[in-house]
Amino acid sequence: MYRTNRSVLPLILSPQDRVPLIDQDTLMALADQLENPSAVKAFILDFIHVWDERFIRLADTVSRRDHAAAMEAVLSVRTSSMMVGAARLASLASALEESIQLNDLIKAADILPLVEACGIQTIRELALCSESVLG
């Protein structure tokens, strides 16, 4: 199983840095579609609450070199990130997905710390967004 020391997170310096951590337009579009601030807040909080489980599953499937399960796990991270406006996390998940598609699970394992760090940054920012932007 993949484990990391959360107090020492890698600095994310990559092309994904040009991508905003949270795409406010996507978040506001979600709010417009749902037409219910409570539903949007619940959606964001669900994303936050399942992040650790999603990441652990992703890391575990990559470390076990289970190609099919890793692909399913990374697609879950990517699509849910896109839906909630977590643009940088979605971008990193896309890079990870590409490595998995190429069956390069060693490179995929190298990307995992970046995904984890970005995920932690993302859930912190989403928590603030759910309080300030959506009330």
Secondary structure, DSSP 4 states (H G I P E B T S, - for coil): -----TTSPPP--SGGGGS-SS-HHHHHHHHHHH--HHHHHHHHHHHHHHHHHHHHHHHHHHHTT-HHHHHHHHHHHHHHHHHHT-HHHHHHHHHHHHHHHTT-HHHHHHHHHHHHHHHHHHHHHHHHHHHHT--
